[in-house]
């Protein structure tokens, strides 16, 4: 994997794992400077969707985001793999 891609993935995973919308917004502004960032509510939903799908993140973080989404009536992006990884 090229260094530029590795750096992007590392920064993305760090931002997602933080669970902090300000950190995720800073990531957005750095890597997508020409795209208007979403409203905070939309960003929070997108963050949890991305966390649920990011297989490099700890399973506990992915499940927490899946549960957050389901509790609010949103679909998770985990492709149902989180149900297969029970304890």
Secondary structure, DSSP 4 states (H G I P E B T S, - for coil): --HHHHHHHHHHHHHHHHT-HHHHHHHHHHH-TTSPPPPHHHHHHHHHHHHHH-TTS-HHHHHHHHHHHHHTTPPPSSTTHHHH---
